[in-house]
Amino acid sequence: MQPQNASAKPRTSAPLKVDLETDQLITQGAHFLGVTKKDLVADAVRMYIKHQREEIRRGMAESMRVLDGTTKARVALLTEISPEDLDRLGGLGEQS
């Protein structure tokens, strides 16, 4: 993200790139619902996030569990090797 200077206006929207088929669905849906494409996408994302709230919460909780601040946790996350497997493979050679 680029820093804004005093004369720069803050961005009120950001471009969203979707495939052609999705863009056509958005266009048609917005047209028949009588809303803008921007409003349709915003509402759809809000509804999707609300519907997936529990899965998002579980993912966040798992991330917090994995990222406990230790070197072992960081290596496990980056390599996708469990901390147990890291230990089984010889550990990291330090207290973690």
Contacts in CASP RR format, 6 or more apart in sequence:
PFRMAT RR
TARGET T0000
AUTHOR 0000-0000-0000
METHOD contacts of the structure
MODEL  1
MQPQNASAKPRTSAPLKVDLETDQLITQGAHFLGVTKKDLVADAVRMYIK
HQREEIRRGMAESMRVLDGTTKARVALLTEISPEDLDRLGGLGEQS
4 10 0 8 1.000
13 38 0 8 1.000
16 41 0 8 1.000
18 26 0 8 1.000
26 37 0 8 1.000
26 40 0 8 1.000
26 41 0 8 1.000
27 37 0 8 1.000
29 40 0 8 1.000
30 36 0 8 1.000
30 37 0 8 1.000
30 39 0 8 1.000
30 40 0 8 1.000
33 40 0 8 1.000
35 43 0 8 1.000
49 56 0 8 1.000
66 73 0 8 1.000
66 76 0 8 1.000
66 77 0 8 1.000
67 73 0 8 1.000
67 74 0 8 1.000
67 77 0 8 1.000
70 96 0 8 1.000
71 92 0 8 1.000
71 94 0 8 1.000
71 96 0 8 1.000
72 83 0 8 1.000
72 86 0 8 1.000
72 91 0 8 1.000
72 92 0 8 1.000
72 96 0 8 1.000
73 83 0 8 1.000
73 96 0 8 1.000
75 81 0 8 1.000
75 86 0 8 1.000
75 92 0 8 1.000
76 82 0 8 1.000
76 83 0 8 1.000
76 86 0 8 1.000
81 89 0 8 1.000
86 92 0 8 1.000
END
